[in-house]
Amino acid sequence: MRCAILCNDSEFEESSANLSLPVLQRVCVNGNASDHGLLKFAEYKDGNVFNARGNKGLCGLGTSYPGRVPFSSKYKFCCSVYTPTNEYKPTLWMKGAPDQLIDRCSHIMINGQKQAFDEQWRARFQTANLQLASLGERVLGFAMLDLDPAKFPRNFQWDTEPPFNFPVPLNDGTR
């Protein structure tokens, strides 16, 4: 859920009339249709997207090198590097096409527990992904990676154009 909130350009239009509407009826601004749907889902499920975003700071914000790669249809993902506002612990958050994320993942969260993303889990993931895609459903992958603050200090200059200088997956193999 955190990734759906942090890797999302959408916001609720801020008028009191809009914010008084039920979540699923609210007008969203910025972002795309997927962002709007994820924002509404996260707000409906967790209750306060604004607070969830408020306790994280975008690394490099206010500099010429913010840690953010906007969604690109060329790469089929977006990512952002955030840290809690009360201590510096950078985390890379990614949202995008599963084929851009799956090969870079070593673990999977199952019922809130981190487990090895072994061949059995990969096969189950691929089967579910193909089943949903064959039904015409849009499938999005979400990933996170805690970054070493010694390698990526507060003053790190995030290069958000290829070749990236932080661990961003680029998988241009056959699909």
Secondary structure, DSSP 8 states (H G I E B T S, - for coil): -HHHHHS---EE---HHHHTS-GGG--EESS-HHHHHHHHHHHHHHS-HHHHHHTEEETTTTSS--SEEEEETTTTEEEEEEEETTS---EEEEEE-HHHHGGG-SEEEETTEEEE--HHHHHHHHHHHHHHHHTT----EEEEEE--TTTS-TT-----SSS-SS------S--
